[in-house]
């Protein structure tokens, strides 16, 4: 099996964090910080997108369990978390019920049966992948989803001024040769074109600085919801 850039990048990134910080701090920083707060926002986004009790959820790039913890407190679902870093998965397992499943997955596909998933989410995942890699995941997600199932993904876009700071920081790190991992921007027209070619029936967008769910707390990254016919 090929070794992808994001595997090497995140193994190194997480190992450095563990060396530099207490474990809980390292595990929070590994997923961008604000472990509890952002997890609650992600959970609210999924519920806004139609997540209901009893549904099957696949959390692509689940990290150290930030969303899993929030889901376990809010709604009864069948949960599968996928990530490329064993240390993140090991930590996540300690934070949630034993019924939650976590799998090391380093392929550009999903280890699930066809038409078995109601909601597949990818928060802060495609922001670190090449576009062709994102497309392949979305292709396999279409296979994995039940009819009416949805992909919920977050993304960075130049159209949102708040996202410029991420690009500027990446440029500075690139200049200093200290970029820890890829930061990838995706524009809405790309997502729409991908969804069309892959056979998704509908695409909806939510600005990263808005929050049409009860808490009123925005994620920061923009959201796309792709629905399978």
N, C-alpha and C positions, 0 to 999 in steps of 0.2 A: 504494500500500500504506500502511495506517495505521502511524503511529509509536506504539509502545507505551511506557508509562512505564518498563518495565524496560530498554528500549534506551537511552533518554535517561539514566536513572539510572546505568547501568553504563558507558556511554561517558564520562560526566563523572567517575565514581568512578575508573576506570582511568587516565584522563588525569591526574587529580590525583596519583595514586600514582606515576606515571611522572615527574612533575615533582619530586616530593619525595624519591624514593629511587633508588638504583642499579637497573638493569633487573631483575636476578634477584630482588632484594628486593621490588620492586613487583609482579612477576608472582606471587610467593608470597603476598603480602598480598592480592592481588586475588581469590584463592580461599580466603582465610581463614587463611593461614599454614600452617606445618608441612607444606610441600610434599611431601617424601619420605614422611614418616610417615603422613599421612592418605591419600595415594595408595595406600600399601600396605594400609591398612585397607579402603579401598573395593574394591581388587582382591580381598581376602580375602572380603569380603561377596558379591561376584559369584560367586566360586567356591563359596561356601557355598550360594548360591541356584541352583547347577546349571550355571554356566558351564564349558564344556569346550573343549578344543582344536578348532579348525575352525569354531567358531560365529561368527555375525555379530553384532557388538555396535554399538549406537548409543549414544553418550554425549551426552545432551542437556544443554547447558550445560557443555561440556567445559572451559571456561575456558582456562587457560594450560598444560593438558596434564598435570595432576597424576595423574589416573587413567591416562591414556594411557601415561605413563612406566612406571608400575608394571605395567600389563598387558603391555607390550612385554618386560619382564624375566621374566614369570611364565608366560605361556600364549600359544600361537600362535592368534590370532583375526583375523578380518576386522573392521577397526575404522573407524568413521565418527564424528568428533567434530563437534558443532554448537554454535555460539555466536553471540552478537549483536555482539561487539566484535572488530573486525579485529585489533587489537594483540594480543589474547590468542591468537587463532588463529595469527598469524604467529610468536609465540614458541613455541607448542606444536609447530609443524612442525619446529622446530630441535632438538627433544628426543627424537624417536622415529624409527623406521624410515620410509623413504619410502613404504612400502606403506600406512601409515596415512593416511587421508584426513580433511581438515578442510574444512568448508563454513560460510560465513556464512549463517545462517538467522534471519530476523526475522519469520517467520510463525508463527501458532499451529497449525502442522501440520508434518509431517516430510517432507523431500524424498527419500523412499524408496518403492519399489514395495510393493504389498500382499503380505503373507505372505512377507517377505524377511528378517526380523530374528528372531534367537533371544533376545537380551537387549537391552532398552532400559533404560538407567539414567539417573536424574536425581538427582544428589547436590547438595544445597543449591541447588536450582532452584525447586521449588514453594514453598519457604520465602520466596520473593521475588515471588510472583505472586498475582494475585487468584484467588479460587476458580474463577470461570468460565473463566479462562485455563488453570488446571490441568486442569479437566475436559475442555476441548477438546484439550489435548495427550494426555490419557489416552484420549480417544475415537479420535484418529488413531493412537495407539500400538497400539490393539486391531486396527485395520486393517493396520498394518505387521507385526505379529507373525505368525510361523508358528504353527500349532497346537501347543500346549504351551509356547510362548514366554512370557517373563516380563518384566514391568516391575518394576524395583527402584528405589524412591524413598526419599529421606530426608525427614523432616518434624519440625517442632517441635510439641510438644503440652503443654497446661497440666497434664495428668495426671502428667507427669514433673517433679518439683520442680527438677531441675537446669536445666530450660529457662526457669525464671522469670527468671533473670538476663538473658536475651536480651530478654525483654519489658520488664523494668525499665529496661534501658539504652535501649531504643527509646523508652520514655515520656520519659525524661530528654532525649533528643535531640529528640523532638517538642516538648517544652516550650521548648527553646532554638532551635527551627526549624533544626536541623542534621542531620536524618535523611538519610543518604546514599542510602538505598534502602528499599523496603518490607520489613519482616519480618512474615511471615504465619504464624500458627499454624493447624494442621489437626488436628481430633480424629479418632480412629479410626473412630467411627461415620460420619463424613462419607466417609472413604475406602471403607468397606464399602458404603455406599449408592451412591456413584459407581460402584464396581465392579459392583454388581448391575445398575444401569441400563445400563451399557456392555457387559454380557455376559461379564465375566470369570468364570471358573469357581471361582476360589479366591482368598482373601486371607489372608496370614499376616503377623504383626507380630513385630518384635524390638525390645525396649526399648533406648533409646540408651545406657544404662549397662551393658549386657551384651554379651558377645562369644562366641557359640557357634561360633567358628572357631579354628583352631589357634593363632594368635598371641595370642589372649586380650585383644586391645586393642579397646575399644569405640570407636565412631565419635563418640558424643556425641549426635547427632541420632538419633531413632528411625527404624526401617526398616519399610517395607511392601513385600511381594512380591505382585504381582497376576499370576495365571496365566491364559492364554487356553486355552479348551477345545480 
